[in-house]
Amino acid sequence: MEFTTHQQAIVDRIRADARGTIYRIEPATTGVFVEKQPQDSGRRALFEVTLEPTVDGSKALHWEFIGPVEDARSDG
């Protein structure tokens, strides 16, 4: 899977800073989609993550919740 330079910068920050379990990272239009299980939650969720400017001129990860991810395993 190919990431642009901008997306790769986001991926690198996610891998360095994110807490919880990351299951997948895929390219999105303006950033990346991340499927993860946050440290304080029992459910996987899908987020769109972008780098947003802050008031001090730096950039911070912005996590936008897309929704819960259903478990694909089948019990039957």
All heavy atoms as a GROMACS GRO file, in nm:
protein
  600
    1MET      N    1   0.085  -0.116   0.000
    1MET     CA    2   0.000   0.000   0.000
    1MET      C    3   0.090   0.123   0.000
    1MET      O    4   0.183   0.133   0.078
    1MET     CB    5  -0.089  -0.012   0.123
    1MET     CG    6  -0.152   0.108   0.176
    1MET     SD    7  -0.268   0.075   0.310
    1MET     CE    8  -0.299  -0.099   0.303
    2GLU      N    9   0.062   0.211  -0.091
    2GLU     CA   10   0.145   0.330  -0.108
    2GLU      C   11   0.085   0.451  -0.035
    2GLU      O   12  -0.034   0.478  -0.046
    2GLU     CB   13   0.156   0.364  -0.257
    2GLU     CG   14   0.228   0.259  -0.338
    2GLU     CD   15   0.377   0.256  -0.311
    2GLU    OE1   16   0.436   0.363  -0.290
    2GLU    OE2   17   0.433   0.145  -0.312
    3PHE      N   18   0.169   0.520   0.039
    3PHE     CA   19   0.129   0.643   0.105
    3PHE      C   20   0.204   0.760   0.041
    3PHE      O   21   0.319   0.745   0.001
    3PHE     CB   22   0.166   0.640   0.254
    3PHE     CG   23   0.088   0.540   0.334
    3PHE    CD1   24   0.148   0.424   0.381
    3PHE    CD2   25  -0.045   0.562   0.365
    3PHE    CE1   26   0.077   0.332   0.456
    3PHE    CE2   27  -0.117   0.471   0.440
    3PHE     CZ   28  -0.057   0.355   0.485
    4THR      N   29   0.138   0.876   0.033
    4THR     CA   30   0.208   0.996  -0.010
    4THR      C   31   0.305   1.036   0.101
    4THR      O   32   0.299   0.983   0.213
    4THR     CB   33   0.109   1.111  -0.036
    4THR    OG1   34   0.049   1.149   0.088
    4THR    CG2   35   0.004   1.074  -0.138
    5THR      N   36   0.391   1.131   0.074
    5THR     CA   37   0.484   1.180   0.176
    5THR      C   38   0.408   1.236   0.295
    5THR      O   39   0.442   1.210   0.411
    5THR     CB   40   0.576   1.289   0.116
    5THR    OG1   41   0.644   1.232   0.004
    5THR    CG2   42   0.677   1.338   0.217
    6HIS      N   43   0.301   1.311   0.269
    6HIS     CA   44   0.217   1.368   0.375
    6HIS      C   45   0.152   1.256   0.459
    6HIS      O   46   0.154   1.261   0.582
    6HIS     CB   47   0.110   1.458   0.314
    6HIS     CG   48   0.014   1.514   0.414
    6HIS    ND1   49   0.049   1.612   0.503
    6HIS    CD2   50  -0.115   1.484   0.439
    6HIS    CE1   51  -0.055   1.641   0.579
    6HIS    NE2   52  -0.156   1.564   0.542
    7GLN      N   53   0.095   1.156   0.392
    7GLN     CA   54   0.033   1.044   0.464
    7GLN      C   55   0.136   0.966   0.545
    7GLN      O   56   0.108   0.924   0.657
    7GLN     CB   57  -0.038   0.951   0.366
    7GLN     CG   58  -0.162   1.012   0.305
    7GLN     CD   59  -0.215   0.932   0.189
    7GLN    OE1   60  -0.138   0.864   0.117
    7GLN    NE2   61  -0.346   0.939   0.167
    8GLN      N   62   0.256   0.947   0.490
    8GLN     CA   63   0.360   0.874   0.562
    8GLN      C   64   0.400   0.948   0.690
    8GLN      O   65   0.425   0.886   0.793
    8GLN     CB   66   0.482   0.850   0.474
    8GLN     CG   67   0.584   0.757   0.537
    8GLN     CD   68   0.528   0.618   0.566
    8GLN    OE1   69   0.476   0.552   0.476
    8GLN    NE2   70   0.538   0.573   0.690
    9ALA      N   71   0.401   1.082   0.685
    9ALA     CA   72   0.430   1.159   0.806
    9ALA      C   73   0.324   1.134   0.913
    9ALA      O   74   0.356   1.123   1.032
    9ALA     CB   75   0.438   1.308   0.772
   10ILE      N   76   0.198   1.122   0.871
   10ILE     CA   77   0.089   1.093   0.966
   10ILE      C   78   0.107   0.953   1.023
   10ILE      O   79   0.097   0.932   1.144
   10ILE     CB   80  -0.048   1.108   0.897
   10ILE    CG1   81  -0.070   1.252   0.854
   10ILE    CG2   82  -0.160   1.062   0.990
   10ILE    CD1   83  -0.191   1.273   0.764
   11VAL      N   84   0.135   0.855   0.937
   11VAL     CA   85   0.156   0.717   0.981
   11VAL      C   86   0.269   0.709   1.082
   11VAL      O   87   0.257   0.644   1.187
   11VAL     CB   88   0.182   0.624   0.860
   11VAL    CG1   89   0.227   0.485   0.906
   11VAL    CG2   90   0.059   0.615   0.771
   12ASP      N   91   0.380   0.778   1.055
   12ASP     CA   92   0.493   0.776   1.147
   12ASP      C   93   0.454   0.833   1.283
   12ASP      O   94   0.493   0.778   1.387
   12ASP     CB   95   0.611   0.854   1.088
   12ASP     CG   96   0.670   0.788   0.965
   12ASP    OD1   97   0.643   0.668   0.942
   12ASP    OD2   98   0.742   0.856   0.890
   13ARG      N   99   0.378   0.944   1.284
   13ARG     CA  100   0.334   1.003   1.411
   13ARG      C  101   0.240   0.910   1.485
   13ARG      O  102   0.246   0.897   1.607
   13ARG     CB  103   0.263   1.137   1.385
   13ARG     CG  104   0.351   1.250   1.339
   13ARG     CD  105   0.416   1.326   1.454
   13ARG     NE  106   0.323   1.388   1.546
   13ARG     CZ  107   0.275   1.511   1.534
   13ARG    NH1  108   0.313   1.588   1.433
   13ARG    NH2  109   0.192   1.559   1.623
   14ILE      N  110   0.148   0.846   1.412
   14ILE     CA  111   0.055   0.751   1.475
   14ILE      C  112   0.131   0.639   1.542
   14ILE      O  113   0.106   0.606   1.658
   14ILE     CB  114  -0.044   0.694   1.371
   14ILE    CG1  115  -0.142   0.803   1.327
   14ILE    CG2  116  -0.119   0.574   1.428
   14ILE    CD1  117  -0.224   0.765   1.206
   15ARG      N  118   0.226   0.582   1.472
   15ARG     CA  119   0.302   0.469   1.528
   15ARG      C  120   0.384   0.511   1.649
   15ARG      O  121   0.405   0.433   1.741
   15ARG     CB  122   0.390   0.408   1.421
   15ARG     CG  123   0.307   0.333   1.317
   15ARG     CD  124   0.391   0.256   1.220
   15ARG     NE  125   0.303   0.175   1.134
   15ARG     CZ  126   0.323   0.155   1.007
   15ARG    NH1  127   0.430   0.206   0.948
   15ARG    NH2  128   0.240   0.082   0.936
   16ALA      N  129   0.429   0.635   1.652
   16ALA     CA  130   0.509   0.684   1.765
   16ALA      C  131   0.422   0.724   1.885
   16ALA      O  132   0.463   0.705   1.999
   16ALA     CB  133   0.592   0.804   1.721
   17ASP      N  134   0.301   0.777   1.859
   17ASP     CA  135   0.221   0.838   1.965
   17ASP      C  136   0.098   0.760   2.008
   17ASP      O  137   0.050   0.780   2.120
   17ASP     CB  138   0.173   0.978   1.923
   17ASP     CG  139   0.288   1.073   1.896
   17ASP    OD1  140   0.402   1.044   1.937
   17ASP    OD2  141   0.264   1.177   1.832
   18ALA      N  142   0.041   0.678   1.923
   18ALA     CA  143  -0.090   0.617   1.950
   18ALA      C  144  -0.083   0.515   2.062
   18ALA      O  145   0.011   0.436   2.070
   18ALA     CB  146  -0.146   0.552   1.825
   19ARG      N  147  -0.186   0.520   2.145
   19ARG     CA  148  -0.201   0.419   2.251
   19ARG      C  149  -0.313   0.324   2.209
   19ARG      O  150  -0.407   0.364   2.142
   19ARG     CB  151  -0.234   0.487   2.382
   19ARG     CG  152  -0.117   0.564   2.437
   19ARG     CD  153  -0.144   0.608   2.580
   19ARG     NE  154  -0.024   0.654   2.645
   19ARG     CZ  155   0.028   0.774   2.630
   19ARG    NH1  156  -0.027   0.860   2.548
   19ARG    NH2  157   0.138   0.808   2.695
   20GLY      N  158  -0.302   0.200   2.249
   20GLY     CA  159  -0.401   0.101   2.209
   20GLY      C  160  -0.342   0.012   2.101
   20GLY      O  161  -0.224   0.018   2.069
   21THR      N  162  -0.428  -0.070   2.042
   21THR     CA  163  -0.386  -0.164   1.940
   21THR      C  164  -0.430  -0.115   1.804
   21THR      O  165  -0.549  -0.089   1.782
   21THR     CB  166  -0.447  -0.303   1.966
   21THR    OG1  167  -0.409  -0.346   2.097
   21THR    CG2  168  -0.401  -0.404   1.864
   22ILE      N  169  -0.337  -0.102   1.711
   22ILE     CA  170  -0.368  -0.061   1.574
   22ILE      C  171  -0.378  -0.188   1.489
   22ILE      O  172  -0.287  -0.270   1.488
   22ILE     CB  173  -0.261   0.033   1.518
   22ILE    CG1  174  -0.259   0.162   1.598
   22ILE    CG2  175  -0.284   0.060   1.370
   22ILE    CD1  176  -0.147   0.256   1.564
   23TYR      N  177  -0.490  -0.202   1.418
   23TYR     CA  178  -0.513  -0.319   1.334
   23TYR      C  179  -0.480  -0.293   1.188
   23TYR      O  180  -0.436  -0.384   1.118
   23TYR     CB  181  -0.657  -0.368   1.348
   23TYR     CG  182  -0.682  -0.424   1.486
   23TYR    CD1  183  -0.736  -0.344   1.586
   23TYR    CD2  184  -0.649  -0.554   1.518
   23TYR    CE1  185  -0.758  -0.394   1.713
   23TYR    CE2  186  -0.669  -0.605   1.644
   23TYR     CZ  187  -0.724  -0.524   1.742
   23TYR     OH  188  -0.743  -0.574   1.869
   24ARG      N  189  -0.507  -0.172   1.140
   24ARG     CA  190  -0.471  -0.140   1.002
   24ARG      C  191  -0.468   0.010   0.982
   24ARG      O  192  -0.534   0.085   1.053
   24ARG     CB  193  -0.566  -0.204   0.902
   24ARG     CG  194  -0.707  -0.153   0.906
   24ARG     CD  195  -0.798  -0.234   0.813
   24ARG     NE  196  -0.936  -0.203   0.842
   24ARG     CZ  197  -1.014  -0.127   0.768
   24ARG    NH1  198  -0.967  -0.074   0.656
   24ARG    NH2  199  -1.138  -0.104   0.802
   25ILE      N  200  -0.389   0.052   0.884
   25ILE     CA  201  -0.380   0.191   0.842
   25ILE      C  202  -0.385   0.191   0.690
   25ILE      O  203  -0.309   0.118   0.625
   25ILE     CB  204  -0.250   0.257   0.890
   25ILE    CG1  205  -0.239   0.252   1.042
   25ILE    CG2  206  -0.240   0.401   0.840
   25ILE    CD1  207  -0.108   0.304   1.098
   26GLU      N  208  -0.477   0.272   0.634
   26GLU     CA  209  -0.494   0.280   0.489
   26GLU      C  210  -0.500   0.425   0.445
   26GLU      O  211  -0.544   0.511   0.521
   26GLU     CB  212  -0.624   0.210   0.447
   26GLU     CG  213  -0.626   0.063   0.478
   26GLU     CD  214  -0.757  -0.003   0.437
   26GLU    OE1  215  -0.848   0.068   0.388
   26GLU    OE2  216  -0.768  -0.124   0.456
   27PRO      N  217  -0.460   0.452   0.321
   27PRO     CA  218  -0.469   0.590   0.271
   27PRO      C  219  -0.613   0.639   0.265
   27PRO      O  220  -0.705   0.562   0.237
   27PRO     CB  221  -0.411   0.580   0.130
   27PRO     CG  222  -0.336   0.451   0.125
   27PRO     CD  223  -0.401   0.361   0.223
   28ALA      N  224  -0.632   0.767   0.292
   28ALA     CA  225  -0.761   0.835   0.278
   28ALA      C  226  -0.735   0.959   0.192
   28ALA      O  227  -0.622   0.990   0.157
   28ALA     CB  228  -0.817   0.874   0.414
   29THR      N  229  -0.840   1.031   0.159
   29THR     CA  230  -0.825   1.148   0.072
   29THR      C  231  -0.733   1.253   0.131
   29THR      O  232  -0.642   1.302   0.064
   29THR     CB  233  -0.962   1.210   0.043
   29THR    OG1  234  -1.045   1.108  -0.014
   29THR    CG2  235  -0.952   1.325  -0.054
   30THR      N  236  -0.754   1.290   0.258
   30THR     CA  237  -0.674   1.397   0.318
   30THR      C  238  -0.579   1.349   0.427
   30THR      O  239  -0.504   1.427   0.481
   30THR     CB  240  -0.766   1.505   0.379
   30THR    OG1  241  -0.849   1.443   0.478
   30THR    CG2  242  -0.850   1.571   0.273
   31GLY      N  243  -0.583   1.224   0.460
   31GLY     CA  244  -0.498   1.170   0.566
   31GLY      C  245  -0.494   1.019   0.553
   31GLY      O  246  -0.469   0.966   0.445
   32VAL      N  247  -0.523   0.951   0.665
   32VAL     CA  248  -0.527   0.805   0.664
   32VAL      C  249  -0.645   0.756   0.747
   32VAL      O  250  -0.691   0.825   0.838
   32VAL     CB  251  -0.395   0.743   0.719
   32VAL    CG1  252  -0.277   0.775   0.631
   32VAL    CG2  253  -0.368   0.784   0.863
   33PHE      N  254  -0.693   0.637   0.712
   33PHE     CA  255  -0.792   0.569   0.795
   33PHE      C  256  -0.717   0.476   0.888
   33PHE      O  257  -0.623   0.408   0.846
   33PHE     CB  258  -0.889   0.486   0.710
   33PHE     CG  259  -0.984   0.569   0.628
   33PHE    CD1  260  -0.986   0.560   0.491
   33PHE    CD2  261  -1.074   0.655   0.690
   33PHE    CE1  262  -1.074   0.634   0.415
   33PHE    CE2  263  -1.163   0.731   0.615
   33PHE     CZ  264  -1.162   0.721   0.477
   34VAL      N  265  -0.760   0.473   1.014
   34VAL     CA  266  -0.695   0.387   1.113
   34VAL      C  267  -0.802   0.306   1.185
   34VAL      O  268  -0.898   0.362   1.238
   34VAL     CB  269  -0.617   0.471   1.218
   34VAL    CG1  270  -0.554   0.379   1.322
   34VAL    CG2  271  -0.512   0.556   1.151
   35GLU      N  272  -0.785   0.175   1.182
   35GLU     CA  273  -0.870   0.088   1.262
   35GLU      C  274  -0.790   0.053   1.387
   35GLU      O  275  -0.680  -0.002   1.377
   35GLU     CB  276  -0.907  -0.039   1.186
   35GLU     CG  277  -0.995  -0.132   1.268
   35GLU     CD  278  -1.026  -0.263   1.198
   35GLU    OE1  279  -1.014  -0.269   1.074
   35GLU    OE2  280  -1.058  -0.359   1.269
   36LYS      N  281  -0.844   0.090   1.502
   36LYS     CA  282  -0.771   0.063   1.625
   36LYS      C  283  -0.866   0.035   1.739
   36LYS      O  284  -0.986   0.066   1.731
   36LYS     CB  285  -0.677   0.177   1.660
   36LYS     CG  286  -0.744   0.305   1.707
   36LYS     CD  287  -0.644   0.410   1.748
   36LYS     CE  288  -0.598   0.380   1.885
   36LYS     NZ  289  -0.549   0.480   1.967
   37GLN      N  290  -0.813  -0.024   1.840
   37GLN     CA  291  -0.885  -0.045   1.965
   37GLN      C  292  -0.818   0.046   2.067
   37GLN      O  293  -0.706   0.019   2.109
   37GLN     CB  294  -0.877  -0.190   2.009
   37GLN     CG  295  -0.957  -0.218   2.134
   37GLN     CD  296  -0.965  -0.367   2.162
   37GLN    OE1  297  -0.939  -0.450   2.076
   37GLN    NE2  298  -1.001  -0.401   2.283
   38PRO      N  299  -0.884   0.156   2.104
   38PRO     CA  300  -0.824   0.246   2.202
   38PRO      C  301  -0.796   0.174   2.333
   38PRO      O  302  -0.862   0.076   2.367
   38PRO     CB  303  -0.931   0.354   2.220
   38PRO     CG  304  -1.011   0.350   2.093
   38PRO     CD  305  -1.011   0.205   2.053
   39GLN      N  306  -0.698   0.223   2.403
   39GLN     CA  307  -0.653   0.161   2.527
   39GLN      C  308  -0.766   0.152   2.630
   39GLN      O  309  -0.773   0.058   2.706
   39GLN     CB  310  -0.538   0.245   2.582
   39GLN     CG  311  -0.451   0.176   2.680
   39GLN     CD  312  -0.328   0.259   2.710
   39GLN    OE1  313  -0.321   0.377   2.684
   39GLN    NE2  314  -0.229   0.196   2.768
   40ASP      N  315  -0.856   0.248   2.630
   40ASP     CA  316  -0.961   0.253   2.731
   40ASP      C  317  -1.096   0.201   2.681
   40ASP      O  318  -1.199   0.226   2.740
   40ASP     CB  319  -0.979   0.397   2.781
   40ASP     CG  320  -1.011   0.494   2.669
   40ASP    OD1  321  -1.003   0.455   2.551
   40ASP    OD2  322  -1.044   0.610   2.699
   41SER      N  323  -1.095   0.124   2.570
   41SER     CA  324  -1.220   0.076   2.512
   41SER      C  325  -1.207  -0.070   2.474
   41SER      O  326  -1.100  -0.116   2.437
   41SER     CB  327  -1.254   0.158   2.387
   41SER     OG  328  -1.365   0.102   2.320
   42GLY      N  329  -1.318  -0.142   2.482
   42GLY     CA  330  -1.318  -0.282   2.444
   42GLY      C  331  -1.356  -0.304   2.299
   42GLY      O  332  -1.359  -0.415   2.252
   43ARG      N  333  -1.388  -0.196   2.225
   43ARG     CA  334  -1.434  -0.209   2.087
   43ARG      C  335  -1.337  -0.145   1.989
   43ARG      O  336  -1.283  -0.039   2.016
   43ARG     CB  337  -1.569  -0.140   2.071
   43ARG     CG  338  -1.679  -0.212   2.146
   43ARG     CD  339  -1.810  -0.169   2.096
   43ARG     NE  340  -1.839  -0.241   1.970
   43ARG     CZ  341  -1.953  -0.230   1.908
   43ARG    NH1  342  -2.045  -0.151   1.952
   43ARG    NH2  343  -1.973  -0.297   1.797
   44ARG      N  344  -1.324  -0.210   1.875
   44ARG     CA  345  -1.248  -0.151   1.766
   44ARG      C  346  -1.329  -0.037   1.706
   44ARG      O  347  -1.452  -0.041   1.703
   44ARG     CB  348  -1.222  -0.252   1.657
   44ARG     CG  349  -1.125  -0.360   1.695
   44ARG     CD  350  -1.099  -0.445   1.574
   44ARG     NE  351  -1.025  -0.564   1.609
   44ARG     CZ  352  -0.979  -0.651   1.521
   44ARG    NH1  353  -1.000  -0.633   1.392
   44ARG    NH2  354  -0.913  -0.756   1.559
   45ALA      N  355  -1.257   0.062   1.653
   45ALA     CA  356  -1.323   0.176   1.590
   45ALA      C  357  -1.241   0.221   1.471
   45ALA      O  358  -1.121   0.198   1.463
   45ALA     CB  359  -1.340   0.290   1.690
   46LEU      N  360  -1.309   0.287   1.377
   46LEU     CA  361  -1.244   0.342   1.260
   46LEU      C  362  -1.236   0.493   1.275
   46LEU      O  363  -1.334   0.558   1.313
   46LEU     CB  364  -1.323   0.307   1.134
   46LEU     CG  365  -1.262   0.352   1.001
   46LEU    CD1  366  -1.129   0.282   0.976
   46LEU    CD2  367  -1.360   0.325   0.887
   47PHE      N  368  -1.117   0.547   1.248
   47PHE     CA  369  -1.091   0.691   1.258
   47PHE      C  370  -1.030   0.739   1.127
   47PHE      O  371  -0.958   0.665   1.061
   47PHE     CB  372  -0.990   0.722   1.369
   47PHE     CG  373  -1.036   0.682   1.506
   47PHE    CD1  374  -1.015   0.554   1.553
   47PHE    CD2  375  -1.098   0.774   1.589
   47PHE    CE1  376  -1.055   0.518   1.680
   47PHE    CE2  377  -1.139   0.738   1.716
   47PHE     CZ  378  -1.117   0.610   1.762
   48GLU      N  379  -1.055   0.865   1.093
   48GLU     CA  380  -0.979   0.931   0.988
   48GLU      C  381  -0.884   1.025   1.060
   48GLU      O  382  -0.926   1.106   1.143
   48GLU     CB  383  -1.065   1.010   0.891
   48GLU     CG  384  -0.981   1.069   0.779
   48GLU     CD  385  -1.062   1.132   0.667
   48GLU    OE1  386  -1.184   1.144   0.680
   48GLU    OE2  387  -1.000   1.170   0.568
   49VAL      N  388  -0.755   1.011   1.033
   49VAL     CA  389  -0.653   1.088   1.104
   49VAL      C  390  -0.585   1.183   1.006
   49VAL      O  391  -0.541   1.142   0.898
   49VAL     CB  392  -0.550   0.996   1.171
   49VAL    CG1  393  -0.450   1.076   1.253
   49VAL    CG2  394  -0.619   0.891   1.258
   50THR      N  395  -0.578   1.311   1.045
   50THR     CA  396  -0.510   1.413   0.966
   50THR      C  397  -0.413   1.488   1.055
   50THR      O  398  -0.417   1.477   1.178
   50THR     CB  399  -0.612   1.512   0.906
   50THR    OG1  400  -0.689   1.569   1.012
   50THR    CG2  401  -0.705   1.444   0.807
   51LEU      N  402  -0.325   1.566   0.993
   51LEU     CA  403  -0.237   1.656   1.067
   51LEU      C  404  -0.297   1.795   1.057
   51LEU      O  405  -0.321   1.845   0.947
   51LEU     CB  406  -0.096   1.657   1.006
   51LEU     CG  407   0.002   1.554   1.057
   51LEU    CD1  408   0.134   1.565   0.980
   51LEU    CD2  409   0.027   1.568   1.205
   52GLU      N  410  -0.324   1.857   1.171
   52GLU     CA  411  -0.387   1.988   1.175
   52GLU      C  412  -0.292   2.089   1.239
   52GLU      O  413  -0.225   2.058   1.337
   52GLU     CB  414  -0.516   1.982   1.257
   52GLU     CG  415  -0.618   1.882   1.204
   52GLU     CD  416  -0.680   1.925   1.073
   52GLU    OE1  417  -0.694   2.046   1.050
   52GLU    OE2  418  -0.715   1.837   0.994
   53PRO      N  419  -0.287   2.211   1.186
   53PRO     CA  420  -0.202   2.314   1.246
   53PRO      C  421  -0.255   2.355   1.383
   53PRO      O  422  -0.375   2.356   1.406
   53PRO     CB  423  -0.208   2.430   1.147
   53PRO     CG  424  -0.328   2.405   1.062
   53PRO     CD  425  -0.356   2.259   1.067
   54THR      N  426  -0.163   2.389   1.472
   54THR     CA  427  -0.199   2.437   1.606
   54THR      C  428  -0.163   2.585   1.617
   54THR      O  429  -0.096   2.640   1.529
   54THR     CB  430  -0.126   2.358   1.715
   54THR    OG1  431   0.014   2.380   1.701
   54THR    CG2  432  -0.155   2.208   1.706
   55VAL      N  433  -0.207   2.649   1.724
   55VAL     CA  434  -0.182   2.792   1.740
   55VAL      C  435  -0.034   2.827   1.753
   55VAL      O  436   0.006   2.938   1.721
   55VAL     CB  437  -0.260   2.851   1.861
   55VAL    CG1  438  -0.408   2.846   1.834
   55VAL    CG2  439  -0.226   2.778   1.988
   56ASP      N  440   0.047   2.731   1.798
   56ASP     CA  441   0.190   2.759   1.812
   56ASP      C  442   0.269   2.731   1.683
   56ASP      O  443   0.391   2.741   1.681
   56ASP     CB  444   0.249   2.683   1.930
   56ASP     CG  445   0.254   2.533   1.910
   56ASP    OD1  446   0.217   2.483   1.802
   56ASP    OD2  447   0.294   2.463   2.005
   57GLY      N  448   0.198   2.695   1.576
   57GLY     CA  449   0.264   2.672   1.448
   57GLY      C  450   0.304   2.527   1.422
   57GLY      O  451   0.344   2.494   1.311
   58SER      N  452   0.293   2.442   1.522
   58SER     CA  453   0.324   2.300   1.501
   58SER      C  454   0.201   2.230   1.442
   58SER      O  455   0.099   2.293   1.417
   58SER     CB  456   0.366   2.236   1.634
   58SER     OG  457   0.257   2.237   1.724
   59LYS      N  458   0.213   2.101   1.421
   59LYS     CA  459   0.100   2.023   1.370
   59LYS      C  460   0.071   1.910   1.467
   59LYS      O  461   0.163   1.848   1.521
   59LYS     CB  462   0.128   1.970   1.231
   59LYS     CG  463   0.140   2.082   1.129
   59LYS     CD  464   0.135   2.030   0.990
   59LYS     CE  465   0.142   2.148   0.896
   59LYS     NZ  466   0.079   2.124   0.771
   60ALA      N  467  -0.058   1.883   1.487
   60ALA     CA  468  -0.100   1.778   1.579
   60ALA      C  469  -0.191   1.680   1.505
   60ALA      O  470  -0.260   1.717   1.410
   60ALA     CB  471  -0.174   1.838   1.698
   61LEU      N  472  -0.190   1.555   1.550
   61LEU     CA  473  -0.281   1.456   1.493
   61LEU      C  474  -0.423   1.491   1.533
   61LEU      O  475  -0.450   1.523   1.649
   61LEU     CB  476  -0.247   1.316   1.545
   61LEU     CG  477  -0.116   1.254   1.499
   61LEU    CD1  478  -0.097   1.119   1.567
   61LEU    CD2  479  -0.111   1.240   1.349
   62HIS      N  480  -0.513   1.484   1.437
   62HIS     CA  481  -0.656   1.505   1.463
   62HIS      C  482  -0.726   1.374   1.431
   62HIS      O  483  -0.724   1.328   1.317
   62HIS     CB  484  -0.711   1.618   1.377
   62HIS     CG  485  -0.859   1.633   1.387
   62HIS    ND1  486  -0.919   1.691   1.496
   62HIS    CD2  487  -0.958   1.596   1.304
   62HIS    CE1  488  -1.050   1.689   1.479
   62HIS    NE2  489  -1.076   1.631   1.363
   63TRP      N  490  -0.787   1.312   1.534
   63TRP     CA  491  -0.855   1.185   1.519
   63TRP      C  492  -1.005   1.210   1.507
   63TRP      O  493  -1.068   1.257   1.602
   63TRP     CB  494  -0.829   1.097   1.640
   63TRP     CG  495  -0.688   1.051   1.654
   63TRP    CD1  496  -0.582   1.126   1.698
   63TRP    CD2  497  -0.635   0.923   1.624
   63TRP    NE1  498  -0.467   1.051   1.697
   63TRP    CE2  499  -0.498   0.925   1.652
   63TRP    CE3  500  -0.692   0.805   1.576
   63TRP    CZ2  501  -0.416   0.815   1.634
   63TRP    CZ3  502  -0.611   0.695   1.558
   63TRP    CH2  503  -0.474   0.700   1.586
   64GLU      N  504  -1.063   1.181   1.391
   64GLU     CA  505  -1.207   1.195   1.373
   64GLU      C  506  -1.270   1.056   1.374
   64GLU      O  507  -1.238   0.971   1.290
   64GLU     CB  508  -1.238   1.265   1.241
   64GLU     CG  509  -1.387   1.288   1.224
   64GLU     CD  510  -1.419   1.374   1.104
   64GLU    OE1  511  -1.332   1.449   1.057
   64GLU    OE2  512  -1.534   1.364   1.058
   65PHE      N  513  -1.358   1.033   1.470
   65PHE     CA  514  -1.426   0.905   1.486
   65PHE      C  515  -1.522   0.884   1.369
   65PHE      O  516  -1.607   0.968   1.342
   65PHE     CB  517  -1.501   0.904   1.619
   65PHE     CG  518  -1.580   0.779   1.644
   65PHE    CD1  519  -1.517   0.661   1.676
   65PHE    CD2  520  -1.718   0.781   1.636
   65PHE    CE1  521  -1.589   0.546   1.701
   65PHE    CE2  522  -1.792   0.667   1.660
   65PHE     CZ  523  -1.728   0.548   1.692
   66ILE      N  524  -1.508   0.772   1.299
   66ILE     CA  525  -1.598   0.738   1.190
   66ILE      C  526  -1.709   0.646   1.241
   66ILE      O  527  -1.824   0.665   1.211
   66ILE     CB  528  -1.522   0.670   1.073
   66ILE    CG1  529  -1.409   0.758   1.022
   66ILE    CG2  530  -1.618   0.631   0.961
   66ILE    CD1  531  -1.451   0.891   0.963
   67GLY      N  532  -1.671   0.546   1.320
   67GLY     CA  533  -1.771   0.455   1.375
   67GLY      C  534  -1.707   0.328   1.427
   67GLY      O  535  -1.589   0.302   1.406
   68PRO      N  536  -1.789   0.247   1.496
   68PRO     CA  537  -1.738   0.120   1.547
   68PRO      C  538  -1.715   0.022   1.432
   68PRO      O  539  -1.777   0.033   1.326
   68PRO     CB  540  -1.849   0.070   1.639
   68PRO     CG  541  -1.972   0.136   1.590
   68PRO     CD  542  -1.930   0.268   1.531
   69VAL      N  543  -1.624  -0.071   1.454
   69VAL     CA  544  -1.595  -0.175   1.356
   69VAL      C  545  -1.650  -0.305   1.410
   69VAL      O  546  -1.614  -0.346   1.521
   69VAL     CB  547  -1.442  -0.186   1.330
   69VAL    CG1  548  -1.411  -0.300   1.235
   69VAL    CG2  549  -1.388  -0.055   1.278
   70GLU      N  550  -1.736  -0.367   1.332
   70GLU     CA  551  -1.794  -0.495   1.373
   70GLU      C  552  -1.691  -0.606   1.359
   70GLU      O  553  -1.612  -0.606   1.265
   70GLU     CB  554  -1.917  -0.529   1.287
   70GLU     CG  555  -2.030  -0.428   1.302
   70GLU     CD  556  -2.084  -0.420   1.444
   70GLU    OE1  557  -2.093  -0.525   1.511
   70GLU    OE2  558  -2.116  -0.308   1.486
   71ASP      N  559  -1.694  -0.699   1.451
   71ASP     CA  560  -1.604  -0.814   1.446
   71ASP      C  561  -1.646  -0.903   1.330
   71ASP      O  562  -1.762  -0.944   1.321
   71ASP     CB  563  -1.611  -0.889   1.578
   71ASP     CG  564  -1.500  -0.991   1.593
   71ASP    OD1  565  -1.434  -1.023   1.493
   71ASP    OD2  566  -1.479  -1.037   1.705
   72ALA      N  567  -1.554  -0.937   1.243
   72ALA     CA  568  -1.585  -1.017   1.124
   72ALA      C  569  -1.590  -1.166   1.153
   72ALA      O  570  -1.628  -1.244   1.068
   72ALA     CB  571  -1.481  -0.988   1.015
   73ARG      N  572  -1.550  -1.207   1.274
   73ARG     CA  573  -1.552  -1.350   1.307
   73ARG      C  574  -1.694  -1.399   1.318
   73ARG      O  575  -1.783  -1.329   1.362
   73ARG     CB  576  -1.478  -1.375   1.438
   73ARG     CG  577  -1.331  -1.348   1.430
   73ARG     CD  578  -1.268  -1.368   1.562
   73ARG     NE  579  -1.317  -1.262   1.652
   73ARG     CZ  580  -1.276  -1.245   1.775
   73ARG    NH1  581  -1.186  -1.324   1.826
   73ARG    NH2  582  -1.324  -1.148   1.849
   74SER      N  583  -1.714  -1.523   1.283
   74SER     CA  584  -1.846  -1.584   1.290
   74SER      C  585  -1.844  -1.696   1.392
   74SER      O  586  -1.753  -1.776   1.395
   74SER     CB  587  -1.887  -1.639   1.153
   74SER     OG  588  -2.005  -1.712   1.164
   75ASP      N  589  -1.948  -1.702   1.475
   75ASP     CA  590  -1.957  -1.808   1.577
   75ASP      C  591  -2.027  -1.932   1.522
   75ASP      O  592  -2.039  -2.031   1.593
   75ASP     CB  593  -2.032  -1.757   1.701
   75ASP     CG  594  -1.952  -1.650   1.773
   75ASP    OD1  595  -1.829  -1.654   1.769
   75ASP    OD2  596  -2.017  -1.563   1.833
   76GLY      N  597  -2.079  -1.923   1.402
   76GLY     CA  598  -2.157  -2.037   1.353
   76GLY      C  599  -2.099  -2.090   1.235
   76GLY      O  600  -2.098  -2.152   1.149
   0.00000   0.00000   0.00000
